Amino acid sequence: MSSMNIFNIAGSGMNAQNLRLNLVASNISNANSVSSSIDEVYKSRQPVFAAELKNIMDKDNAASSVNVMGVVESQAPPVMEYAPNHPMADELGYIYKPNVNTVEEMANMMSASRSYENNVEVLNTAKNLILQTLKMGQ
């Protein structure tokens, strides 16, 4: 595996975790929003990743990067709350809140942040190793 592939692999991991952090921020910021209908309520969004395996049969060149396949909305039902005095209540007196679990989102945020930091450390270590290798001839 080329040492330059390390930068591509860690960079793809950083891009994936950056998207994940942005989706967590969006989910948390909309966690307390209220809607008057099921169709308009905010739905939790999660990223879908896939590993891109290159030359899987070549044991000397086995490298994989992260591909972002897309973003999916949760199919879990929204939270219905009976609040007949709320200005956004429907004709039956219900308001609808997003299906965002803030505890789960905070755990996702910590995991994505740590993964991003790990990819930065991989980049820094690879850079330092290349610099040390270049200094060997001096």
VEXDREN-2710 file (C-alpha; in Angstrom, 1 decimal):
% VEXDREN-2710
k/r/px/py/pz
1/MET/0.0/0.0/0.0
2/SER/1.3/3.4/-0.9
3/SER/1.9/5.8/2.0
4/MET/-0.1/8.4/0.1
5/ASN/-3.2/6.1/0.3
6/ILE/-3.1/6.7/4.1
7/PHE/-4.1/10.3/3.5
8/ASN/-7.0/9.3/1.2
9/ILE/-8.3/6.8/3.6
10/ALA/-8.1/9.0/6.7
11/GLY/-9.5/11.9/4.7
12/SER/-12.5/9.9/3.6
13/GLY/-13.1/8.9/7.3
14/MET/-12.9/12.5/8.3
15/ASN/-15.5/13.5/5.7
16/ALA/-17.8/10.7/6.9
17/GLN/-17.5/11.8/10.5
18/ASN/-18.0/15.4/9.6
19/LEU/-21.3/14.5/7.9
20/ARG/-22.3/12.5/10.9
21/LEU/-21.6/15.4/13.3
22/ASN/-23.6/17.8/11.1
23/LEU/-26.6/15.4/11.1
24/VAL/-26.3/15.0/14.9
25/ALA/-26.3/18.8/15.2
26/SER/-29.4/19.0/13.0
27/ASN/-31.2/16.3/14.9
28/ILE/-30.5/17.9/18.3
29/SER/-31.4/21.4/17.2
30/ASN/-34.8/20.1/15.9
31/ALA/-35.5/17.8/18.9
32/ASN/-37.9/20.2/20.6
33/SER/-39.7/21.5/17.5
34/VAL/-43.4/21.0/17.4
35/SER/-45.7/20.4/14.4
36/SER/-49.5/20.3/13.9
37/SER/-49.4/17.3/11.6
38/ILE/-47.6/14.0/11.2
39/ASP/-46.5/14.8/7.7
40/GLU/-44.7/18.0/8.6
41/VAL/-42.9/16.9/11.8
42/TYR/-39.1/16.7/11.7
43/LYS/-37.7/13.2/11.3
44/SER/-34.4/12.1/12.7
45/ARG/-31.7/11.7/10.0
46/GLN/-28.9/9.2/10.0
47/PRO/-26.0/8.8/7.5
48/VAL/-25.4/5.5/5.6
49/PHE/-21.7/4.6/5.1
50/ALA/-20.1/1.8/3.1
51/ALA/-16.5/0.7/3.0
52/GLU/-15.0/0.8/-0.5
53/LEU/-12.7/-2.2/-0.7
54/LYS/-10.0/-1.9/-3.4
55/ASN/-8.2/-4.9/-4.8
56/ILE/-9.6/-7.2/-2.1
57/MET/-7.8/-10.2/-3.4
58/ASP/-4.5/-8.4/-3.5
59/LYS/-3.1/-8.9/0.0
60/ASP/-0.3/-6.4/-0.7
61/ASN/-2.7/-3.6/-1.7
62/ALA/-5.7/-4.0/0.6
63/ALA/-7.0/-0.6/1.4
64/SER/-10.5/0.7/2.0
65/SER/-12.0/4.1/2.2
66/VAL/-15.4/5.3/3.5
67/ASN/-18.1/6.1/1.0
68/VAL/-21.2/8.1/2.0
69/MET/-24.1/6.3/0.5
70/GLY/-26.7/8.8/1.6
71/VAL/-28.8/10.1/4.4
72/VAL/-32.0/8.3/5.6
73/GLU/-34.8/9.6/7.7
74/SER/-36.0/7.5/10.6
75/GLN/-39.2/5.6/10.1
76/ALA/-40.1/5.6/13.8
77/PRO/-43.4/7.4/14.5
78/PRO/-43.3/10.9/15.9
79/VAL/-44.2/11.6/19.6
80/MET/-47.9/12.5/19.9
81/GLU/-48.7/14.7/22.8
82/TYR/-52.2/15.7/23.9
83/ALA/-52.1/19.5/24.4
84/PRO/-55.4/21.0/23.4
85/ASN/-54.5/24.5/24.5
86/HIS/-51.3/24.6/22.4
87/PRO/-51.6/26.9/19.4
88/MET/-50.3/24.3/17.0
89/ALA/-52.7/21.5/18.2
90/ASP/-54.6/19.8/15.5
91/GLU/-58.4/19.4/15.6
92/LEU/-58.1/16.4/18.0
93/GLY/-55.9/18.4/20.4
94/TYR/-52.6/16.7/19.6
95/ILE/-49.2/18.2/18.8
96/TYR/-46.4/16.1/17.2
97/LYS/-42.8/16.1/18.2
98/PRO/-39.8/14.7/16.4
99/ASN/-38.6/11.1/16.9
100/VAL/-35.2/12.3/18.1
101/ASN/-33.6/10.7/21.1
102/THR/-31.2/13.3/22.5
103/VAL/-29.3/10.8/24.6
104/GLU/-28.7/8.6/21.6
105/GLU/-27.7/11.7/19.6
106/MET/-25.2/12.8/22.2
107/ALA/-23.6/9.3/22.2
108/ASN/-23.4/9.5/18.4
109/MET/-21.8/13.0/18.7
110/MET/-19.1/11.7/21.1
111/SER/-18.5/8.7/18.9
112/ALA/-18.2/10.7/15.7
113/SER/-16.0/13.3/17.4
114/ARG/-13.6/10.6/18.7
115/SER/-13.5/8.9/15.3
116/TYR/-12.7/12.3/13.6
117/GLU/-9.9/12.8/16.2
118/ASN/-8.5/9.3/15.5
119/ASN/-8.4/10.1/11.8
120/VAL/-6.5/13.3/12.5
121/GLU/-4.0/11.4/14.6
122/VAL/-3.5/8.9/11.7
123/LEU/-2.8/11.8/9.4
124/ASN/-0.3/13.4/11.8
125/THR/1.5/10.1/12.5
126/ALA/1.8/9.3/8.8
127/LYS/3.1/12.9/8.1
128/ASN/5.6/12.5/10.9
129/LEU/6.8/9.1/9.7
130/ILE/7.3/10.4/6.1
131/LEU/9.2/13.4/7.5
132/GLN/11.4/11.2/9.6
133/THR/12.0/8.9/6.6
134/LEU/13.1/11.9/4.5
135/LYS/15.5/13.0/7.2
136/MET/17.2/9.7/7.3
137/GLY/19.5/10.6/4.4
138/GLN/20.9/13.7/6.0
END
